[in-house]
């Protein structure tokens, strides 16, 4: 089975590569512009070969350095793929608020290019990485039947990607699956600026942890290994085209509670006297966000298995080592 992973040098991409390499019978091709993840990062996971043009699928991981804005390069890279996992994106609410146009061009037009490449080749399943952001301001738990109301340009761009996936399934018969990731954290997240990775890096540097607003905003924090298992299930399971799934833990945790648990994990690893401060609330942030993952459990046979305490401790140990 041949897997093309856009954004494969990033946090989730490298973790997926590691997951696939643990099984026999998978060929892997990474497609990345290296704007965030690096070849050195991927080298921590596996040996690989950088190629200018895609060669035959084989046992060695191939890396193609290119951008999802390059449609012709995407078509060449995807030829022979059974699954395209589309992770490449501009991520995060704050950057999308600062530059909505760039967010749209990458996340909407880039996703369209991936879908068009798959349609031109007529074969690959597309697994699209979305998030809870398309649903926006809602009363949780979030579920797949809710009408979306994005509260940020990032949420709007991911909603557009979901819409195109649905349209390409219904109009062209392309098997597409959209996965709405919760707030993912874990080992290999050194480049991320999401709350867990950011706070660990600040604590290790002896700096205070700044919570935006009062800390009562809630999120659904999912450990990377659990999330990668969901991607694997979506990529390998037949006859699930056109579906969207919430991929999270079904647990609501305030940022303040998360910070307390993270400080406890840091203390277990010998990092003491971590200071917490409160800052201004960020525009575009949703107050409450956690998911009902019963559809993923029912159809994919998937559920998150790692507790927040276990996941945070494993993540802190990764950063220390």
Secondary structure, 3 states (H helix, E strand, C coil): CEEEEECCCCHHHHHHHHHHHCCCCCEEEEEECCCCCCHHHHHCCCCEEECCCCCCCCCCEEEEECCCCCHHHHHHHHCCCCEEEECCCCCCHHHHHHCHHHHHHHHHHHHHHHHHHHHHHCCCEEEEEEEHHHCECCCCCECCCCCCECCCHHHHHHHHHHHHHHHHHHHHCCCEEEEEECEEECCCCCCCCCHHHHHHHHHHCCCCEEEECCCCCEECEEEHHHHHHHHHHHHHCCCCCCEEEEECCCCCEEHHHHHHHHHHHHHHCCCCCCCEEEECCCCCCCCCCCECCHHHHHHHCCCCCCCHHHHHHHHHHHHHC
